[in-house]
Amino acid sequence: MPTISMFYGILIRMFFKDIERHHLPHIHADYQGDVAVYSIEDGSVLSGGIPQNKHKLVVAWIEIHKEDLFADWELAVNGRQPFKIKGLDQ
């Protein structure tokens, strides 16, 4: 599972060919062992959870980078390496 971004201690990851479980474009946000899965379309939490202050950062980051995330999703579901995306702290 490639890490496509990191900011404020949050790792943003995207699995290769990950369309079975959640059935829509999504990312995995990992913060100190807590993991939440977010819809790229609207930033909603599909499963799991991270602390509220980090959750707000992830939702803002998704909104800023939505087009890049959809492009990376297409690469990843086809087994190709997604591109890195800048974090909020860069």
HUWOQUI-V291771 format. One record per pair of residues at least 12 apart in sequence whose ideal C-beta (glycine too) atoms are under 8 Angstrom apart, sorted by the first residue. I is the first residue (numbers start at 1). J is the second residue. Records with the same first field share a line. If there is no record, write none. Layout:
I->J ; J
This chain:
1->13 ; 14 ; 15 ; 16 ; 28
2->14 ; 16 ; 76 ; 81 ; 82
4->27 ; 72 ; 82 ; 83 ; 84 ; 85
5->61 ; 65 ; 84 ; 85 ; 86 ; 87
6->87
7->57 ; 61 ; 87 ; 88 ; 89 ; 90
8->54 ; 57 ; 87 ; 88 ; 89
9->31 ; 32 ; 54
10->29 ; 30 ; 31 ; 50 ; 54 ; 57 ; 58 ; 87
11->29 ; 30 ; 31
12->27 ; 28 ; 29 ; 30 ; 58 ; 61 ; 85 ; 87
13->27 ; 28 ; 29 ; 30
14->27 ; 28 ; 72 ; 73 ; 76 ; 82
15->28 ; 76
16->76 ; 77 ; 79
17->76 ; 77 ; 78 ; 79
18->76 ; 77
19->77
22->37 ; 39 ; 46 ; 47
24->39 ; 40 ; 41 ; 46
25->39 ; 40 ; 41 ; 69 ; 70 ; 73
26->38 ; 39 ; 40 ; 46
27->40 ; 62 ; 69
29->50 ; 54 ; 58
30->50
31->50 ; 51 ; 54
34->48 ; 49 ; 50 ; 51
35->48 ; 50
36->48 ; 49 ; 50 ; 55 ; 58
38->58 ; 59 ; 62
40->62 ; 66 ; 69 ; 70 ; 73
41->66
43->58 ; 59 ; 62 ; 63
57->88
60->88
61->87 ; 88
64->88
65->85 ; 86
68->83 ; 85
69->85
71->83
72->85
